[in-house]
Amino acid sequence: HGGGDSGTLSMDQKDMEKTYTLLTAKKVAAQLKQKHVNVIITRTSDHYVTLKKRTQIAQSAHADLFISFHFNSDNGMGQASGYGVYKYYSDADKVADTINDGLNNLPVSSRGVSIGNYYVLRDNNRPAILCEMGFMDSSHDLKYIKSSSYQQSVANDIAKSLAKYFNN
């Protein structure tokens, strides 16, 4: 998301996914950089990067891992809640499980690890996961999504989980 691609919207159509994915990704990157991890973020401002370009960036950098951050939608129904981790190939099983387990202290529940047939997972030649960190159209989740402290909790938990993943 980014630029003309807002991603999913809140029920009142005022809050855009692209805003909170960028804020969250920047917080995750900052946490990882404090641990001396070489982080490549595909966008640092409100512009769109194609799905193909995102995977190409990871490929050309010889990244060890690819993580995509998103916020989900219940298609305007507002009934769903929680975070989930998606993977496509079995080489991402361990990191998906480690991240999912490491987010267990968030104020939204886990929807578990699922297979996601998404371009950035399917057309990636490294372990790749997609994290849906809550539902934009859920009044329960949106208050957390918009909160800097929730975004920071996600960042802290992702950083701890990745340290565990790489040290095992």
C-alpha positions as CSV (number, residue, x, y, z in Angstrom):
1,H,0.0,0.0,0.0
2,G,1.0,3.6,-0.2
3,G,0.5,6.5,-2.5
4,G,-2.8,6.0,-4.4
5,D,-3.3,2.6,-2.8
6,S,-4.8,3.3,0.6
7,G,-5.3,-0.4,1.5
8,T,-8.3,-1.2,3.6
9,L,-10.3,1.5,5.3
10,S,-11.9,1.9,8.7
11,M,-15.7,1.6,9.0
12,D,-16.0,5.4,8.8
13,Q,-13.6,5.4,5.8
14,K,-11.4,8.0,7.6
15,D,-8.4,5.8,8.5
16,M,-6.3,4.1,5.9
17,E,-4.3,0.9,6.2
18,K,-1.3,2.5,4.5
19,T,-0.8,5.0,7.3
20,Y,-0.6,2.4,10.0
21,T,1.4,-0.2,8.1
22,L,4.1,2.4,7.5
23,L,4.2,3.5,11.1
24,T,4.3,-0.1,12.3
25,A,7.0,-1.1,9.8
26,K,9.2,1.9,10.8
27,K,8.9,0.9,14.5
28,V,9.8,-2.7,13.7
29,A,12.8,-1.5,11.6
30,A,14.0,0.8,14.5
31,Q,13.8,-2.1,17.0
32,L,15.7,-4.4,14.7
33,K,18.4,-1.8,13.9
34,Q,19.0,-1.4,17.6
35,K,19.9,-5.1,17.6
36,H,22.3,-4.4,14.7
37,V,20.1,-6.1,12.1
38,N,20.5,-4.9,8.6
39,V,16.9,-3.9,7.7
40,I,15.7,-2.9,4.3
41,I,12.3,-1.2,4.3
42,T,10.6,-1.1,0.9
43,R,8.9,2.3,1.5
44,T,9.8,5.1,4.0
45,S,7.1,7.5,2.9
46,D,3.6,7.6,1.4
47,H,4.4,6.2,-2.1
48,Y,3.4,2.9,-3.8
49,V,6.0,0.1,-4.4
50,T,4.7,-2.6,-6.7
51,L,4.5,-6.2,-5.3
52,K,7.1,-7.3,-7.9
53,K,9.5,-4.5,-6.8
54,R,9.1,-5.5,-3.2
55,T,10.2,-9.1,-3.9
56,Q,13.0,-7.8,-6.2
57,I,14.4,-5.6,-3.4
58,A,14.6,-8.6,-1.1
59,Q,16.2,-10.7,-3.9
60,S,18.8,-8.2,-4.9
61,A,19.7,-7.6,-1.2
62,H,20.0,-11.4,-0.6
63,A,17.7,-10.9,2.4
64,D,17.5,-13.7,4.9
65,L,13.8,-13.1,5.5
66,F,10.9,-11.1,4.0
67,I,8.1,-9.7,6.2
68,S,5.1,-7.7,4.9
69,F,2.9,-5.8,7.4
70,H,-0.8,-5.3,6.8
71,F,-4.1,-4.7,8.6
72,N,-7.0,-6.8,7.7
73,S,-10.6,-6.2,6.7
74,D,-13.8,-8.0,7.3
75,N,-15.2,-6.4,4.2
76,G,-16.9,-3.7,6.2
77,M,-18.8,-6.2,8.4
78,G,-16.7,-5.2,11.5
79,Q,-17.2,-8.6,13.1
80,A,-13.7,-10.0,12.9
81,S,-10.8,-9.3,15.2
82,G,-7.2,-10.4,15.8
83,Y,-3.9,-10.8,14.2
84,G,-2.7,-13.5,11.9
85,V,0.5,-14.6,10.2
86,Y,0.4,-15.9,6.6
87,K,3.0,-18.0,4.8
88,Y,3.0,-19.8,1.5
89,Y,6.0,-22.2,1.4
90,S,7.1,-24.6,4.2
91,D,10.5,-22.7,4.4
92,A,8.5,-20.1,6.3
93,D,6.9,-22.5,8.8
94,K,9.4,-21.8,11.6
95,V,9.4,-18.0,11.3
96,A,5.6,-17.8,11.0
97,D,5.1,-19.9,14.1
98,T,7.8,-18.0,16.1
99,I,6.3,-14.7,15.2
100,N,2.7,-15.8,15.8
101,D,3.7,-17.2,19.2
102,G,5.7,-14.1,20.1
103,L,2.7,-11.8,19.6
104,N,0.6,-13.5,22.3
105,N,0.6,-10.5,24.7
106,L,-1.3,-8.2,22.3
107,P,-4.8,-6.9,23.2
108,V,-6.1,-8.7,20.1
109,S,-6.3,-12.4,19.8
110,S,-4.3,-14.7,17.5
111,R,-6.0,-16.0,14.4
112,G,-3.0,-18.4,14.0
113,V,-0.8,-19.2,11.1
114,S,-2.4,-19.7,7.7
115,I,-1.4,-20.3,4.1
116,G,-1.8,-17.1,2.1
117,N,-1.7,-17.2,-1.6
118,Y,-0.3,-13.6,-1.9
119,Y,2.2,-12.5,-4.5
120,V,4.8,-11.3,-2.0
121,L,4.8,-14.8,-0.4
122,R,4.3,-16.9,-3.5
123,D,6.8,-15.1,-5.7
124,N,9.6,-14.8,-3.2
125,N,12.6,-17.1,-3.1
126,R,13.3,-16.6,0.6
127,P,11.3,-17.4,3.8
128,A,8.4,-14.9,3.6
129,I,5.6,-14.0,5.9
130,L,2.7,-11.6,5.8
131,C,1.5,-10.2,9.2
132,E,-2.1,-9.0,9.5
133,M,-1.9,-7.1,12.8
134,G,-5.6,-6.4,13.3
135,F,-8.8,-5.5,11.5
136,M,-9.3,-1.9,10.3
137,D,-13.1,-2.2,10.2
138,S,-13.3,-3.6,13.8
139,S,-14.0,-0.9,16.4
140,H,-12.2,-3.2,18.9
141,D,-9.0,-3.5,16.8
142,L,-8.9,0.0,15.3
143,K,-8.4,1.7,18.6
144,Y,-5.3,-0.4,19.1
145,I,-4.1,-0.1,15.5
146,K,-4.1,3.7,15.8
147,S,-2.2,3.6,19.1
148,S,1.5,4.2,19.0
149,S,1.8,2.0,22.1
150,Y,0.2,-0.9,20.2
151,Q,2.5,-0.4,17.2
152,Q,5.5,-0.3,19.6
153,S,4.3,-3.5,21.2
154,V,4.1,-5.2,17.8
155,A,7.6,-3.9,17.0
156,N,9.0,-5.2,20.3
157,D,7.4,-8.6,20.0
158,I,8.5,-9.0,16.3
159,A,12.1,-8.1,17.3
160,K,12.1,-10.5,20.2
161,S,10.6,-13.2,18.0
162,L,13.1,-12.7,15.3
163,A,16.0,-12.9,17.8
164,K,14.6,-16.2,18.9
165,Y,14.1,-17.4,15.3
166,F,17.7,-16.6,14.3
167,N,19.3,-17.9,17.5
168,N,17.6,-21.4,17.3
